[in-house]
Amino acid sequence: MNQQLVRFDTQALNQLNRALIGFDTMFDTFERRFATQIQNNYPPHNILKTGENQYEIQIAVTGFEKNEIAVTIESDVLTVKGEGAESVRHEQPEIVYLHRGLALRDFERGFTLAEHMKVLSAEIKNGILTIQIEREIPESAKPRVIDIVEIK
């Protein structure tokens, strides 16, 4: 199956932005997110919905130590960065790989979070980094029932 990212005509996009006031940043975020995601599938990862408001990101970080991985949040972007695993290859130059199936390269991967998302924890087990995320909707954003008063 041939999948390609189709870019919108600039004039058409400008007309659409004028029609949808305030949504221009959404289009920029959408384009930026997919431009980086399509080119880079490393490291492999899963995104799971584990409950009504609970999510989990699982990232394969085989070859990385805990101190070589950083998980940060800035604005609405969760960034996972791995640095240092590549140095393992250079420590033993006498080793010759007959087959190399495990990638040992540095990476940086960003995940755009929706509103009201809170990162609860991050842990590594069996070469998988698991990040727990929960949607915490504030009371002011939840639906509420308005009492109807009868006036006589």
NORHU-V901426 format. One record per pair of residues at least 24 apart in sequence whose ideal C-beta (glycine too) atoms are under 10 Angstrom apart, sorted by the first residue. I is the first residue (numbers start at 1). J is the second residue. If there is no record, write none. Layout:
# NORHU-V901426
I & J
I & J
This chain:
# NORHU-V901426
3 & 38
4 & 38
5 & 31
5 & 34
5 & 35
5 & 37
5 & 38
5 & 39
7 & 31
7 & 35
29 & 76
29 & 77
29 & 112
30 & 112
32 & 77
32 & 110
32 & 112
33 & 77
33 & 110
33 & 111
33 & 112
36 & 108
36 & 109
36 & 110
37 & 109
37 & 110
37 & 111
37 & 112
40 & 107
40 & 108
40 & 109
41 & 109
42 & 82
42 & 103
42 & 105
42 & 106
42 & 107
42 & 109
43 & 80
43 & 82
43 & 103
43 & 105
43 & 107
43 & 109
43 & 129
44 & 103
44 & 128
45 & 80
45 & 109
45 & 111
45 & 128
45 & 129
45 & 131
46 & 128
46 & 130
47 & 111
47 & 131
47 & 133
48 & 130
48 & 133
49 & 133
50 & 132
50 & 133
50 & 134
51 & 134
51 & 135
52 & 134
52 & 135
53 & 116
53 & 117
53 & 118
53 & 133
53 & 134
53 & 135
53 & 136
53 & 137
54 & 120
54 & 132
54 & 133
54 & 134
54 & 135
55 & 111
55 & 113
55 & 114
55 & 117
55 & 119
55 & 120
55 & 131
55 & 132
55 & 133
55 & 134
55 & 135
56 & 120
56 & 130
56 & 131
56 & 132
56 & 133
56 & 134
57 & 109
57 & 111
57 & 119
57 & 122
57 & 129
57 & 130
57 & 131
57 & 132
57 & 133
58 & 128
58 & 129
58 & 130
58 & 131
59 & 107
59 & 109
59 & 111
59 & 122
59 & 124
59 & 127
59 & 128
59 & 129
59 & 130
59 & 131
60 & 102
60 & 103
60 & 127
60 & 128
60 & 129
61 & 85
61 & 107
61 & 124
61 & 127
61 & 128
61 & 129
62 & 102
62 & 103
62 & 104
62 & 126
62 & 127
62 & 128
63 & 88
63 & 89
63 & 102
63 & 103
63 & 104
63 & 105
63 & 127
64 & 88
64 & 104
64 & 106
64 & 107
64 & 124
64 & 127
64 & 129
65 & 124
66 & 122
66 & 123
66 & 124
66 & 129
68 & 106
69 & 107
69 & 122
69 & 124
69 & 129
70 & 108
70 & 122
71 & 119
71 & 121
71 & 122
71 & 129
71 & 131
72 & 110
72 & 119
73 & 111
73 & 113
73 & 117
73 & 118
73 & 119
74 & 110
75 & 112
75 & 113
76 & 111
76 & 112
76 & 113
76 & 114
76 & 115
76 & 117
77 & 110
77 & 111
77 & 112
77 & 113
78 & 109
78 & 110
78 & 111
78 & 112
78 & 113
78 & 117
78 & 119
78 & 122
78 & 131
78 & 133
79 & 108
79 & 109
79 & 110
79 & 111
80 & 107
80 & 108
80 & 109
80 & 110
80 & 111
80 & 122
80 & 129
80 & 131
81 & 106
81 & 107
81 & 108
81 & 109
81 & 110
82 & 106
82 & 107
82 & 108
82 & 109
82 & 129
83 & 107
83 & 108
102 & 127
115 & 141
116 & 141
